Amino acid sequence: MGLFGKLVERRGDSIANPSNSMVSFLTGGLQSYTGKVVTEGNALTFSGVLACVNVISDTVASLPLFLYEKNQDTRTKARDHPLYELLHDQPNPEMTSASFRVMMQAHLLLWGNAYAEIQWGNDGYPKALWPLNPSTTIMEREQGTKKLRYRVSIPNGKQVLLPAENVLHLVGLTLDGIQGISPIGLAREAIGLGLSAEEFGSRFFGNNATPGGVLEHPKALGKDAQGNLRESWNEMHKGLENSHRIAILEEGMQYKQIGIPQKDAQFLETRKFQLEEIARIYRVPQHLIGVLDKATFSNIEHQDISFIKHTIRPWLVRWEQSMVRSLLTSIERKRYSIEFNVDGLLRGDINTRYKGYHFAINDGWMSGNDARKLENMELQDGLDEYFINGNMKPVKEILQGGGKSE
């Protein structure tokens, strides 16, 4: 049985009209000044949006996600808790943790909201997380209690009402604190220009990479004659399959090109700038979407670290806090935490890492095996001890000795 079938089976149907809904004031599906209607769906056909959504979603999905148990000043992985496997391995019987997170993060980046129904077990723990379609999920308040709830439209045309405690809701940029704003709606002009430039290029090459023109005839032509001439010309010369055909102009006709060559319209510059514009909107370093003009071997590593700190980390905080709020009870929040592990992504090159390990071991706050763990190497006997350089003395001891040291 499909997801929406399960919803109906568990909660029944409701076809009441939505009231005082809290739909974001700015969503996709709006027309840009270029004339292109920009939606969350067709925005992905623009390579810049697709590249940014891919790189952010894949990065979030690739990070280890753990449930930790707090023990005074330390913490351990809570592998025996029912929620551990749900987050780390399989949120529902049909998805892996990675595929679930790719989908939810893509929803966040396109709609500004991501929703998943929480299927609770009889023991009070979450048993599964089922993603909901953000384009058919509406947040609203109950008229009487004013509590939040979610109205989900299902494929058979009916609707299901879910209480807020049964929904994991991830929120992107928000102006009211509870409902995200669609990034596609906010950036519709930039995306619309990019889509229009791509369509222009496709039509340009679809017409044999030749700008539009006119056929001049020395005499006046009737309506039928004009139509026949236009049809025969397009049939013979339009499209890449008719490239380089020789045109024969009769009865004194002349062909005059009136289109603007792409180099004069700065077509390539426009397309490149729109890629940079989308990368700026999503805070993605340009080299990660294939724009390498300003990338060098010396700065790419620092850009990657900046990407983790300033782009990925804010999304992870949203994930972590939303999951803690929705999946743990108030008592459990004092004992457990949900965190992504980004250590592997923040590591520098091998020379930088080994220098760091050297200083840490010499200063006594890392052991040899601590360093081997971070490098995914097998632990060795005798490397669990902590050592410190014994030649150092306190400054006050040296001053008391008259400024002399042994």
N, C-alpha and C positions, 0 to 999 in steps of 0.2 A: 504494500500500500504506500502511495506517495506521501510526501510531507503534508500537503494540504488536506489530503484525505484523512491523515491522522488528526489534524487540527479539528476537522469536522466531527470525527468520531469521538474525540475527547470532550469537546466543548459545545457542540451543536452550532447552529448557524444563526446569524443575525443579519437582517437586511435593512435595519434602520438607517435613515439618512444620517451622515456625519453632522455633528453639531459642534459649534465653537471649536473647529479643528485648528491645529497649530502648525499648519503647513508653512514652510519657510517662505518669506516674502519674495525671495529671488531664487528661481530654479531654472533648470535648462528648459528647452522647448521654446525659447524666445528668438525672434528674428533679429539678426544683427544688421548694421547699416549696409553691409555688403549685399543684403537680400537673402543670405543663407540662414535657414532656421537651425539653430545649434541646440542639440539635445545631448544628454549623457551618452546615448547610444552612438550617434554619428560623430561625436567628438573623438571617439576612439579611432575613427578612420583617419584622423590627422596624425601623422607619424610622431610629431612632438609630444602629443598627449599620450599616445600609446607607449612611447619609450619611457616617459616619466612615470606613468602608472605601473608599468612593468618593473622598473628598477626599484621603486619604493616597495611595491607589494612583494616582490621576490625577496628583498632584503629582510623585511619584517617576517616573512614566512620561514626564512632560513635560520633564524635565531633560535637557540634553545629556550624553551619556556618551562619554568619550574614552579612548583608549589613548595614553599619553604616553611619549616616549623621553627619558630623562634625559641631559643633556649638561653635565657639570660643574655650574655654578650655574643653568643654564637648562634648559628642556624644550621639546620640540616635539611636535606630534601625529604619531604613528607611522602615517600613512596607508598605508604600504606593507606593514605587518604584516598577516598573514591574520586576526588577531583583531580588528583595527580595525573592519572592515565587519560582522563578526559581532555586535559590541556596539553599534555606532552605528546600524546600518541594519536588519539582518535576521538574527536568531539561527538561523532555520531557513527552509526554502522556503515555509512556510505561515503565518508570522507576521512582523509588523513588530517592531522593537525596543520600540515603545510598548505594543503589545498583549501582548507577552511579559512586560514588566515589570508591567503592570496585573494580569495573572493571577498572577504569582509573588508580588507584594506582597499581593494579596488572600489568597492561601494563607497567607502569613506572619501576617496580621492575624486570620485565622480559626482556623487549625490551630496556629500557632506555628512551623511548618516549611514550607519550600518546596523542592521537589526538581526538578532537571532533569538528564536524561541527557546526558552529553558524548559526542558522536560524534567520535572522533578520526580524522584522515586518515592516509594512509600516510606523509606527511611529518612527522608528529609534532605537527601543529597541530590545534586544535579546528575541525571543519567545521560543526557544528550543535549547538544546544542544544534538547533536546526536553523540555518540562515533563512531570512525572509527577504523578499524582493523589495528594495527601498522605493521603487517607483509605484508600488501598490500598497505601501504601508503608511498609515497616517496616524500621527500622534494627536490626541485630543484629551479633553477633560470631561469627566462625567458631570452631567448637569446638576445633580444633587450634591454629591460628595466633593466634587472638584478634583478628584483623584485622577492621575494620569492613566491613560489606557491607550491601546494601539488597535486600530481598525485595519485588518488585513483583508484585501480582496483576493479571492481564490479563483482559479481558472474557470469554474462553473458559473461565475458571475455573482456568487454570493459573498458574504463578508463574515469574518470571524473577529470577535472582540477578545483581546488578550489583556489581562491586567498588567500593570507595570512590573510587578514582581516576577512575571513570567517572560520577561523580555530583557535580553542583554542589548543595550543601546550604546553604541560608540558614536561620539559626537565630534565633528571637526570644528571649523571656525563657527562660532555662535555669537549671536547678539543678545540672546535671552537666557543663556546658560543651560538650556535643555534641548534645543533643536538646532541642528547644524544648517549652514547655508551652503548651497550647491556651488562648488568652485567653477563648474562649467557655466552656470548662470552668471557668476561674477565676471568671468573671463570670456564671455561670449563674443565680444568684438575681436579680441586677439585670435580666438579659435576660428571665428567666421572668416577673418582675413586669410588665415592659413588654409582653410578649406577652399576658399575661392581661388587662391593662388594655385593650389593643386589642380582644381578643376580647369582653370585657365590653361595650365601646362598640358593637361591631358587632351583638352580640346584642340590646342595648338598642334600637338603632334598627331592627333586624330585627323587633322586636316592637312596632312603631309607637311607639317611644320612650316606652313606658308600662311602669312597673315592674310586677312580678308582683302578683297579687291572688287573692282567693278569692270564689267564689259561694256565698252562704248560702241554703239552702232551709229553709223552716219545718218540713218533714217529712223523715223519713229516706228516702234513695234507695237502691235496690238497685244492685248492681255494674254491671249493664247500663245502668241509667238514668244512673249517674255517667259511664260511658264515653261514652255518646251525647251527654250534655250538654257534656262537655269537648271532644269532637271537633267538635261543631257550633259551639261558641264560638270555638275556634281557627280554624276554617274561615272564620268570618265576620269575625274581628277581628284575627288575627295577621298581621304583615307590613306593610310600608309601602304596599303596594297596597290595603290595606283601611283606610287612615288615615281617621279622622273618620266612620266608619260609626256609625249610631245603634244602640245596643243596646236590645232590648226584653226586659225581665225579667218573667216570668210567675209565677203561683202564689206571689206574695209573696217571690220571690227578691231578694237584695240583693248588690251587688258591693262588696267592701272591698279597698282597695289595701293591700298589706303590704310592698311593696318599698321600698327606701330611695332617695329622689330623688338624682340624681347630684350636685347641688350640695351636699347634705348629706354625701355620701361623698367630697367633694373630688376628684372624678374628674379634672377638668382639671388640678388641681395635681399629682396623682399622675403623670399622663402627662407633664407638663412636667418634673417632677423626674427621671423616668427618662431623658429625653433628656439632661438635664444630667449624670446619672450615667454614661451611656455615653460622653459627650464627655470626662468626667474620666478614665475608664478608658483611652481611646485618646489622651489629651492633645491634644484638638482644641479650639481656641477655639470657643465656642458660636455666634458669629456665622457661622461657616463651615458650620454645619448648620441655619441658619435660626432660631436662638434669639437675638433681637436686643434683649432687654430691657435688658441691661447694656452694649450697644455704643453708642459715640458716634463722631462723625467724628474726634475727637482721639485716640482710643485704638485704633481698628481697625488703623491702619497698624502700630503697635507690637505689637499682638497677632499680626498677620501675620508680622512679623519674628521674634517669639518662637516662632511655630509652625514656622518654618523651622529655627531654631536648636535648639529643644528637642524637637521631634517628628520632623521630616523628617531632620535631620542624623544622629541616631543610627541610623536605618534605612539611610541612605546609607553610613555607615561599615561596617555589617554587609555590605551588598552589595559594597563595594569590597574589603574584606579577604577575603571568601569567594571572589570572582572571582580576585583575585591568587593566592590559595593553590591554587585548583583549575585555573586555566586557564593559568598561567605556570609554567615550570620554575624551579628554584632559581637557575639562571644568569640567566634572563630577569628575575627579580624585582629583580636589582641594576641592570638597565638600563631596565626599563619600569615604569610605574605605571598603574592604572586609576582614574579619578576622574570624579565628576559635577561639573558646573559649576552652582553656585547663585548666581552673581553677579547674574544678572537678577532673581532673587526677593528678594535682599537690598537692592536699590536702593530709596531713599526716593522721595518725590515729586519733581517736576521742580525745584522751588525748592531743595530740600535737595541734590539731585545737582549742580546748577549751582554752588552755593556751594562744595561740596567740590572740584569741578574747578578753580574759581578759586584756592582756596588751594593745591592741588597744583601747578598750573602756576606760580604765583608763587613757590613754594618750590623749584621746579626738579626735582621728581621725576616730573612728567608733562609731556608735550608736548601741543600742541593736537590732534594726530592721535591720541594715546593716548585723549584724552577722546572724540573723534569715533568711535573704534572701539567704545567702551563704549555709545555711543548709536546704534550701527548706522548711522552716517552715512558718506558717501564721504570718503576721505582727500583732503587738499588739499596742493598743493605749498607748501613753505615753512613748514609747521607741524610738521616733525619735530624742530626744534631745541629744546633745553632752556634755559630762561632762569631767572635768579634776581634778586631785588631787590638792586641794587648800593649802596643807601644804608646797609646794615647793616655794623657794624664789630665786631671782637672786643672783649669787655669789657676784657681786659687791655691792649689798645692804648689804650683811652680812659683807663684808670687811669694808665698810664705818661705820658700827656700832661697830667697834673695835673687830670684830671676835665673837661677841655675837649675838645670835638669840633669839627672844622671844619664 
